């Protein structure tokens, strides 16, 4: 089964992994020690910036919104703005938006406030971060003025706001040299139940960094390689940081951990990012030292066993409750079993037309008695040499090559797919955990 994103009956082919990786960077102004697992959370507006950098009132506008607070802002013209942050007095940081170069305006809607209460909100706009001229993947210490400007305003929360939420405990994390990690203490919020609803829930983002963090002052030289995202319901599970990285020169030297959430309102999606929980030095072993490439023609015995993959964060019209693939490998064959469980985001029943689209009743696809859950199952057995063979297409702009690597210790199997897609190079991978 080469295309693991093809469901039964050919429906919903090419489901895309929702790579929620945000290549952002933590605030240069953080004041924690790298030995401390959490920051003292700042619920204020922060230190008042220089008055000469303050924007006039025409740079922003406030519109009443029954479900929260809404502020629209105009980015300063003639200056390059890379990012902006927003802080609410009594709650702290709630918004950090990167990649603003070339944009003219932005907006913040925030529902987790007390109905009818007035709040002071401060926005700060920042210049692009200083890069290492020898390797622009790395950000270095900047001793100059990093701010473009700021403004502050007061806004009244709408009558249907959800209620005030704020981060109360950052939690703590243990990390092994091989990248395995587990939260030994769970982060939590006051009124945390308000952050879970129909179609939304908070997550943990872990920024995976190479180099020296901003916690070391002018020694900073950091490369934010990617961001791992973890559902809040799975925070206490043991996981591996390197499952989110593939580049040969990847080495995780420190992490930045913070809670975040995507929230949809009036057809638009807003992203919330609460105060940084902590930055932690970890100095993991380099990925290249942890992975060994397996030659299927002569080393297939090294990957014999049962391996399981659970996808998270899949993006589709439906809420995918389960996406599980199990590979059973012996010296000659690979048996692949795939299970996908769908539900509607709003909990409604599937219509007759939707059942037809899923081919319910055919090819291993069934529906529950209440018509709210569709389960699709698929199974296939191939010779091991064919399962991992390069795929050939009639068009030269499409190629696929398989590379198989085994993590040190043998507990994780990485299957990498690479090649050309419409003339562009691609690479993506899945990490299967050994079951037995």
SEFIRO-827578 format. One record per residue (C-alpha): residue number from 1; residue in one letter; x, y, z. Coordinates in nm, 2 decimals, always signed. Layout:
# SEFIRO-827578
<NUM A <X Y Z>>
...
END
This chain:
# SEFIRO-827578
<1 X <+0.00 +0.00 +0.00>>
<2 X <+0.22 +0.28 -0.13>>
<3 X <-0.02 +0.57 -0.09>>
<4 X <-0.12 +0.57 +0.27>>
<5 X <-0.36 +0.86 +0.21>>
<6 X <-0.59 +0.67 -0.02>>
<7 X <-0.91 +0.56 +0.15>>
<8 X <-1.13 +0.28 +0.06>>
<9 X <-1.31 +0.31 -0.28>>
<10 X <-1.08 +0.58 -0.39>>
<11 X <-1.26 +0.85 -0.18>>
<12 X <-1.07 +1.13 -0.02>>
<13 X <-0.75 +1.06 -0.19>>
<14 X <-0.44 +1.27 -0.10>>
<15 X <-0.54 +1.37 +0.25>>
<16 X <-0.27 +1.61 +0.36>>
<17 X <-0.09 +1.61 +0.68>>
<18 X <-0.16 +1.93 +0.86>>
<19 X <+0.20 +2.03 +0.94>>
<20 X <+0.12 +2.29 +1.20>>
<21 X <+0.48 +2.38 +1.22>>
<22 X <+0.52 +2.76 +1.27>>
<23 X <+0.87 +2.88 +1.21>>
<24 X <+0.85 +3.14 +1.47>>
<25 X <+1.09 +3.26 +1.73>>
<26 X <+1.06 +3.33 +2.10>>
<27 X <+1.08 +3.68 +2.24>>
<28 X <+1.43 +3.82 +2.28>>
<29 X <+1.31 +3.98 +2.61>>
<30 X <+1.26 +3.65 +2.80>>
<31 X <+1.43 +3.66 +3.14>>
<32 X <+1.46 +3.30 +3.25>>
<33 X <+1.75 +3.07 +3.33>>
<34 X <+1.81 +2.77 +3.10>>
<35 X <+1.83 +2.55 +3.41>>
<36 X <+1.47 +2.64 +3.51>>
<37 X <+1.19 +2.44 +3.36>>
<38 X <+0.94 +2.72 +3.35>>
<39 X <+0.91 +3.10 +3.34>>
<40 X <+0.74 +3.31 +3.60>>
<41 X <+0.44 +3.40 +3.40>>
<42 X <+0.39 +3.77 +3.34>>
<43 X <+0.02 +3.87 +3.33>>
<44 X <+0.09 +4.24 +3.27>>
<45 X <+0.14 +4.45 +2.96>>
<46 X <+0.51 +4.43 +3.01>>
<47 X <+0.76 +4.72 +3.04>>
<48 X <+0.63 +5.03 +2.87>>
<49 X <+0.82 +5.10 +2.55>>
<50 X <+0.98 +5.43 +2.45>>
<51 X <+0.72 +5.70 +2.40>>
<52 X <+0.87 +5.82 +2.07>>
<53 X <+0.79 +5.48 +1.91>>
<54 X <+0.42 +5.50 +2.00>>
<55 X <+0.18 +5.49 +1.71>>
<56 X <-0.11 +5.73 +1.67>>
<57 X <-0.48 +5.63 +1.70>>
<58 X <-0.52 +5.60 +1.32>>
<59 X <-0.30 +5.29 +1.32>>
<60 X <-0.58 +5.08 +1.47>>
<61 X <-0.95 +5.05 +1.51>>
<62 X <-1.18 +4.87 +1.75>>
<63 X <-1.51 +4.71 +1.64>>
<64 X <-1.76 +4.57 +1.90>>
<65 X <-1.79 +4.20 +1.89>>
<66 X <-2.04 +4.01 +2.11>>
<67 X <-1.82 +3.71 +2.14>>
<68 X <-1.49 +3.87 +2.26>>
<69 X <-1.26 +4.16 +2.18>>
<70 X <-1.17 +4.26 +1.83>>
<71 X <-0.89 +4.50 +1.72>>
<72 X <-0.78 +4.57 +1.36>>
<73 X <-0.44 +4.73 +1.31>>
<74 X <-0.25 +4.89 +1.02>>
<75 X <+0.12 +4.81 +0.98>>
<76 X <+0.36 +5.11 +0.96>>
<77 X <+0.45 +5.21 +0.60>>
<78 X <+0.81 +5.25 +0.49>>
<79 X <+0.94 +5.01 +0.76>>
<80 X <+0.99 +4.64 +0.75>>
<81 X <+0.78 +4.46 +1.02>>
<82 X <+0.85 +4.09 +1.07>>
<83 X <+0.63 +4.02 +1.37>>
<84 X <+0.39 +4.16 +1.62>>
<85 X <+0.28 +4.06 +1.97>>
<86 X <-0.03 +4.15 +2.17>>
<87 X <-0.06 +4.14 +2.55>>
<88 X <-0.38 +4.18 +2.76>>
<89 X <-0.34 +4.33 +3.10>>
<90 X <-0.42 +4.07 +3.36>>
<91 X <-0.38 +3.78 +3.11>>
<92 X <-0.04 +3.85 +2.95>>
<93 X <+0.08 +3.74 +2.60>>
<94 X <-0.20 +3.60 +2.38>>
<95 X <-0.09 +3.67 +2.03>>
<96 X <+0.24 +3.64 +1.84>>
<97 X <+0.23 +3.68 +1.46>>
<98 X <+0.53 +3.62 +1.24>>
<99 X <+0.58 +3.66 +0.87>>
<100 X <+0.43 +4.01 +0.83>>
<101 X <+0.67 +4.13 +0.57>>
<102 X <+0.48 +4.27 +0.27>>
<103 X <+0.15 +4.29 +0.46>>
<104 X <-0.04 +4.61 +0.53>>
<105 X <-0.27 +4.52 +0.81>>
<106 X <-0.36 +4.25 +1.07>>
<107 X <-0.63 +4.18 +1.33>>
<108 X <-0.69 +4.01 +1.67>>
<109 X <-1.01 +3.85 +1.79>>
<110 X <-0.99 +3.70 +2.14>>
<111 X <-1.29 +3.53 +2.31>>
<112 X <-1.14 +3.41 +2.64>>
<113 X <-1.22 +3.73 +2.84>>
<114 X <-1.49 +3.82 +3.10>>
<115 X <-1.81 +3.94 +2.94>>
<116 X <-1.85 +4.32 +2.97>>
<117 X <-1.51 +4.38 +3.13>>
<118 X <-1.27 +4.65 +2.99>>
<119 X <-0.92 +4.54 +2.91>>
<120 X <-0.60 +4.73 +2.82>>
<121 X <-0.43 +4.57 +2.52>>
<122 X <-0.08 +4.65 +2.39>>
<123 X <+0.06 +4.56 +2.05>>
<124 X <+0.43 +4.57 +1.98>>
<125 X <+0.58 +4.56 +1.62>>
<126 X <+0.93 +4.42 +1.56>>
<127 X <+1.20 +4.44 +1.30>>
<128 X <+1.34 +4.13 +1.13>>
<129 X <+1.57 +3.94 +1.35>>
<130 X <+1.95 +3.97 +1.29>>
<131 X <+2.10 +3.68 +1.09>>
<132 X <+2.44 +3.53 +1.09>>
<133 X <+2.60 +3.65 +0.77>>
<134 X <+2.79 +3.32 +0.73>>
<135 X <+2.47 +3.11 +0.76>>
<136 X <+2.13 +3.29 +0.75>>
<137 X <+1.95 +3.00 +0.90>>
<138 X <+2.09 +3.12 +1.24>>
<139 X <+1.96 +3.42 +1.43>>
<140 X <+2.22 +3.60 +1.64>>
<141 X <+2.22 +3.85 +1.93>>
<142 X <+2.11 +4.20 +1.84>>
<143 X <+2.22 +4.48 +2.07>>
<144 X <+2.03 +4.75 +1.88>>
<145 X <+1.66 +4.87 +1.88>>
<146 X <+1.45 +4.57 +1.77>>
<147 X <+1.11 +4.75 +1.79>>
<148 X <+0.94 +4.94 +1.50>>
<149 X <+0.66 +5.08 +1.72>>
<150 X <+0.37 +5.01 +1.95>>
<151 X <+0.03 +5.11 +2.05>>
<152 X <-0.20 +5.06 +2.35>>
<153 X <-0.58 +5.08 +2.38>>
<154 X <-0.87 +4.99 +2.59>>
<155 X <-1.15 +4.76 +2.47>>
<156 X <-1.47 +4.62 +2.62>>
<157 X <-1.54 +4.24 +2.60>>
<158 X <-1.86 +4.14 +2.43>>
<159 X <-2.16 +4.01 +2.63>>
<160 X <-2.11 +3.65 +2.49>>
<161 X <-1.74 +3.62 +2.56>>
<162 X <-1.64 +3.28 +2.70>>
<163 X <-1.48 +3.39 +3.02>>
<164 X <-1.13 +3.47 +3.13>>
<165 X <-0.86 +3.21 +3.09>>
<166 X <-0.49 +3.25 +3.18>>
<167 X <-0.19 +3.02 +3.21>>
<168 X <-0.12 +2.93 +3.57>>
<169 X <+0.14 +2.66 +3.56>>
<170 X <+0.40 +2.59 +3.29>>
<171 X <+0.48 +2.23 +3.38>>
<172 X <+0.81 +2.05 +3.35>>
<173 X <+0.97 +1.82 +3.09>>
<174 X <+1.24 +1.54 +3.09>>
<175 X <+1.44 +1.49 +2.77>>
<176 X <+1.68 +1.21 +2.69>>
<177 X <+1.99 +1.24 +2.47>>
<178 X <+1.81 +1.04 +2.19>>
<179 X <+1.53 +1.30 +2.18>>
<180 X <+1.27 +1.10 +2.38>>
<181 X <+1.08 +1.33 +2.61>>
<182 X <+0.79 +1.33 +2.85>>
<183 X <+0.62 +1.60 +3.05>>
<184 X <+0.67 +1.51 +3.42>>
<185 X <+0.44 +1.79 +3.52>>
<186 X <+0.14 +1.90 +3.31>>
<187 X <+0.09 +2.26 +3.21>>
<188 X <-0.25 +2.40 +3.31>>
<189 X <-0.47 +2.71 +3.29>>
<190 X <-0.72 +2.87 +3.51>>
<191 X <-1.07 +2.79 +3.36>>
<192 X <-0.89 +2.54 +3.13>>
<193 X <-1.23 +2.38 +3.04>>
<194 X <-1.31 +2.69 +2.83>>
<195 X <-1.03 +2.62 +2.59>>
<196 X <-1.19 +2.30 +2.47>>
<197 X <-1.51 +2.31 +2.26>>
<198 X <-1.67 +2.21 +1.93>>
<199 X <-1.39 +2.21 +1.68>>
<200 X <-1.11 +2.37 +1.89>>
<201 X <-0.87 +2.27 +2.17>>
<202 X <-0.54 +2.39 +2.29>>
<203 X <-0.21 +2.23 +2.21>>
<204 X <+0.16 +2.25 +2.31>>
<205 X <+0.41 +2.38 +2.07>>
<206 X <+0.78 +2.28 +2.11>>
<207 X <+1.03 +2.48 +1.91>>
<208 X <+1.32 +2.26 +1.81>>
<209 X <+1.64 +2.46 +1.80>>
<210 X <+2.00 +2.41 +1.71>>
<211 X <+2.27 +2.64 +1.85>>
<212 X <+2.27 +2.86 +2.16>>
<213 X <+1.95 +3.01 +2.29>>
<214 X <+1.87 +3.38 +2.37>>
<215 X <+1.90 +3.29 +2.74>>
<216 X <+2.27 +3.31 +2.69>>
<217 X <+2.27 +3.68 +2.60>>
<218 X <+2.52 +3.80 +2.34>>
<219 X <+2.63 +3.44 +2.28>>
<220 X <+2.30 +3.36 +2.11>>
<221 X <+2.32 +3.18 +1.77>>
<222 X <+2.01 +2.99 +1.72>>
<223 X <+1.84 +2.81 +1.43>>
<224 X <+1.47 +2.74 +1.48>>
<225 X <+1.45 +2.42 +1.27>>
<226 X <+1.08 +2.34 +1.32>>
<227 X <+0.79 +2.33 +1.57>>
<228 X <+0.65 +2.00 +1.71>>
<229 X <+0.28 +2.02 +1.80>>
<230 X <+0.12 +1.80 +2.06>>
<231 X <-0.26 +1.77 +2.15>>
<232 X <-0.32 +1.87 +2.51>>
<233 X <-0.48 +1.53 +2.56>>
<234 X <-0.15 +1.36 +2.48>>
<235 X <+0.09 +1.58 +2.67>>
<236 X <+0.20 +1.32 +2.92>>
<237 X <+0.28 +1.05 +2.66>>
<238 X <+0.65 +0.96 +2.59>>
<239 X <+0.74 +1.09 +2.24>>
<240 X <+1.05 +1.18 +2.04>>
<241 X <+1.15 +1.52 +1.93>>
<242 X <+1.34 +1.39 +1.62>>
<243 X <+1.02 +1.24 +1.48>>
<244 X <+0.96 +1.60 +1.35>>
<245 X <+1.30 +1.64 +1.18>>
<246 X <+1.46 +1.47 +0.88>>
<247 X <+1.76 +1.69 +0.78>>
<248 X <+2.10 +1.52 +0.82>>
<249 X <+2.25 +1.81 +1.01>>
<250 X <+1.96 +1.82 +1.26>>
<251 X <+2.08 +1.85 +1.62>>
<252 X <+1.85 +1.96 +1.90>>
<253 X <+2.04 +2.18 +2.14>>
<254 X <+1.75 +2.35 +2.31>>
<255 X <+1.37 +2.37 +2.30>>
<256 X <+1.11 +2.65 +2.35>>
<257 X <+0.78 +2.53 +2.49>>
<258 X <+0.45 +2.72 +2.49>>
<259 X <+0.07 +2.66 +2.46>>
<260 X <-0.12 +2.76 +2.15>>
<261 X <-0.45 +2.72 +1.98>>
<262 X <-0.63 +2.78 +1.65>>
<263 X <-0.98 +2.93 +1.68>>
<264 X <-1.23 +3.00 +1.40>>
<265 X <-1.46 +3.30 +1.42>>
<266 X <-1.69 +3.44 +1.15>>
<267 X <-1.52 +3.23 +0.88>>
<268 X <-1.16 +3.34 +0.98>>
<269 X <-0.90 +3.15 +1.18>>
<270 X <-0.71 +3.31 +1.46>>
<271 X <-0.40 +3.18 +1.63>>
<272 X <-0.34 +3.23 +2.01>>
<273 X <-0.01 +3.19 +2.18>>
<274 X <+0.02 +3.23 +2.55>>
<275 X <+0.32 +3.34 +2.74>>
<276 X <+0.64 +3.13 +2.68>>
<277 X <+0.64 +2.85 +2.94>>
<278 X <+1.01 +2.78 +2.92>>
<279 X <+1.33 +2.75 +2.72>>
<280 X <+1.54 +2.44 +2.81>>
<281 X <+1.89 +2.34 +2.70>>
<282 X <+1.90 +1.97 +2.62>>
<283 X <+2.20 +1.90 +2.39>>
<284 X <+2.06 +1.59 +2.22>>
<285 X <+2.27 +1.35 +2.01>>
<286 X <+2.27 +1.46 +1.64>>
<287 X <+2.01 +1.29 +1.43>>
<288 X <+2.27 +1.15 +1.19>>
<289 X <+2.42 +0.95 +1.48>>
<290 X <+2.09 +0.80 +1.58>>
<291 X <+1.97 +0.67 +1.24>>
<292 X <+2.12 +0.38 +1.04>>
<293 X <+2.01 +0.32 +0.68>>
<294 X <+1.88 -0.03 +0.61>>
<295 X <+1.96 -0.20 +0.28>>
<296 X <+1.64 -0.40 +0.21>>
<297 X <+1.80 -0.64 -0.02>>
<298 X <+2.05 -0.76 +0.24>>
<299 X <+1.93 -0.64 +0.58>>
<300 X <+1.56 -0.70 +0.59>>
<301 X <+1.60 -0.92 +0.89>>
<302 X <+1.68 -0.60 +1.10>>
<303 X <+1.32 -0.47 +1.05>>
<304 X <+1.12 -0.79 +1.10>>
<305 X <+0.84 -0.73 +1.34>>
<306 X <+0.52 -0.53 +1.39>>
<307 X <+0.53 -0.15 +1.35>>
<308 X <+0.25 +0.10 +1.41>>
<309 X <+0.19 +0.46 +1.30>>
<310 X <-0.08 +0.69 +1.44>>
<311 X <-0.13 +1.01 +1.24>>
<312 X <-0.22 +1.33 +1.42>>
<313 X <-0.33 +1.66 +1.29>>
<314 X <-0.48 +1.54 +0.96>>
<315 X <-0.66 +1.81 +0.78>>
<316 X <-0.99 +1.74 +0.61>>
<317 X <-1.36 +1.84 +0.61>>
<318 X <-1.41 +1.59 +0.89>>
<319 X <-1.27 +1.52 +1.23>>
<320 X <-1.04 +1.22 +1.19>>
<321 X <-1.05 +1.04 +1.52>>
<322 X <-0.82 +0.76 +1.43>>
<323 X <-0.57 +0.71 +1.15>>
<324 X <-0.36 +0.40 +1.23>>
<325 X <-0.14 +0.20 +1.00>>
<326 X <+0.02 -0.13 +1.12>>
<327 X <+0.30 -0.29 +0.92>>
<328 X <+0.38 -0.66 +0.99>>
<329 X <+0.71 -0.74 +0.83>>
<330 X <+0.87 -1.08 +0.79>>
<331 X <+1.17 -1.18 +0.58>>
<332 X <+0.97 -1.20 +0.26>>
<333 X <+0.65 -0.98 +0.29>>
<334 X <+0.50 -0.66 +0.43>>
<335 X <+0.13 -0.68 +0.54>>
<336 X <-0.02 -0.33 +0.58>>
<337 X <-0.34 -0.27 +0.78>>
<338 X <-0.49 +0.07 +0.77>>
<339 X <-0.78 +0.20 +0.98>>
<340 X <-0.94 +0.55 +0.95>>
<341 X <-1.23 +0.67 +1.17>>
<342 X <-1.42 +0.98 +1.06>>
<343 X <-1.67 +1.20 +1.24>>
<344 X <-1.82 +1.54 +1.16>>
<345 X <-1.66 +1.83 +1.35>>
<346 X <-2.01 +1.94 +1.47>>
<347 X <-2.12 +1.59 +1.57>>
<348 X <-2.40 +1.57 +1.30>>
<349 X <-2.50 +1.25 +1.12>>
<350 X <-2.36 +1.18 +0.78>>
<351 X <-2.60 +1.24 +0.49>>
<352 X <-2.70 +0.98 +0.23>>
<353 X <-2.49 +1.17 -0.02>>
<354 X <-2.18 +1.16 +0.21>>
<355 X <-2.23 +0.79 +0.27>>
<356 X <-2.21 +0.74 -0.11>>
<357 X <-1.90 +0.95 -0.13>>
<358 X <-1.73 +0.72 +0.13>>
<359 X <-1.86 +0.41 -0.04>>
<360 X <-2.02 +0.29 +0.29>>
<361 X <-2.09 -0.08 +0.27>>
<362 X <-1.81 -0.14 +0.02>>
<363 X <-1.44 -0.23 +0.04>>
<364 X <-1.43 -0.25 +0.42>>
<365 X <-1.61 +0.08 +0.49>>
<366 X <-1.89 +0.08 +0.75>>
<367 X <-2.10 +0.33 +0.95>>
<368 X <-2.22 +0.32 +1.31>>
<369 X <-2.59 +0.27 +1.40>>
<370 X <-2.63 +0.64 +1.48>>
<371 X <-2.48 +0.74 +1.14>>
<372 X <-2.22 +0.96 +1.31>>
<373 X <-1.90 +0.75 +1.27>>
<374 X <-1.76 +0.60 +0.95>>
<375 X <-1.48 +0.34 +0.98>>
<376 X <-1.27 +0.26 +0.68>>
<377 X <-1.03 -0.04 +0.68>>
<378 X <-0.78 -0.15 +0.42>>
<379 X <-0.54 -0.44 +0.41>>
<380 X <-0.27 -0.55 +0.16>>
<381 X <+0.03 -0.78 +0.15>>
<382 X <+0.33 -0.73 -0.09>>
<383 X <+0.67 -0.88 -0.12>>
<384 X <+0.91 -0.67 +0.09>>
<385 X <+1.12 -0.59 -0.22>>
<386 X <+0.81 -0.45 -0.40>>
<387 X <+0.68 -0.26 -0.10>>
<388 X <+1.00 -0.06 -0.08>>
<389 X <+1.07 -0.04 -0.45>>
<390 X <+1.10 +0.29 -0.63>>
<391 X <+0.77 +0.38 -0.80>>
<392 X <+0.78 +0.46 -1.17>>
<393 X <+0.55 +0.69 -1.35>>
<394 X <+0.48 +0.76 -1.71>>
<395 X <+0.58 +1.13 -1.66>>
<396 X <+0.94 +1.23 -1.58>>
<397 X <+0.81 +1.50 -1.34>>
<398 X <+0.69 +1.24 -1.10>>
<399 X <+0.93 +1.00 -0.91>>
<400 X <+0.93 +0.83 -0.57>>
<401 X <+1.23 +0.67 -0.39>>
<402 X <+1.20 +0.48 -0.06>>
<403 X <+1.47 +0.50 +0.20>>
<404 X <+1.44 +0.29 +0.52>>
<405 X <+1.63 +0.39 +0.84>>
<406 X <+1.63 +0.24 +1.19>>
<407 X <+1.67 +0.45 +1.51>>
<408 X <+1.94 +0.35 +1.75>>
<409 X <+1.79 +0.08 +1.98>>
<410 X <+1.56 -0.05 +1.72>>
<411 X <+1.23 +0.09 +1.86>>
<412 X <+1.15 +0.32 +1.57>>
<413 X <+1.15 +0.26 +1.19>>
<414 X <+1.16 +0.56 +0.96>>
<415 X <+1.03 +0.53 +0.61>>
<416 X <+1.13 +0.82 +0.39>>
<417 X <+0.97 +0.90 +0.06>>
<418 X <+1.15 +1.14 -0.17>>
<419 X <+1.16 +1.24 -0.54>>
<420 X <+1.01 +1.48 -0.79>>
<421 X <+0.65 +1.61 -0.79>>
<422 X <+0.56 +1.84 -1.08>>
<423 X <+0.93 +1.92 -1.13>>
<424 X <+0.98 +2.01 -0.76>>
<425 X <+1.19 +1.80 -0.51>>
<426 X <+1.00 +1.67 -0.21>>
<427 X <+1.08 +1.46 +0.10>>
<428 X <+0.85 +1.33 +0.37>>
<429 X <+0.87 +1.05 +0.62>>
<430 X <+0.68 +0.85 +0.88>>
<431 X <+0.81 +0.71 +1.20>>
<432 X <+0.66 +0.37 +1.30>>
<433 X <+0.69 +0.25 +1.66>>
<434 X <+0.78 -0.12 +1.72>>
<435 X <+0.49 -0.31 +1.87>>
<436 X <+0.66 -0.65 +1.88>>
END
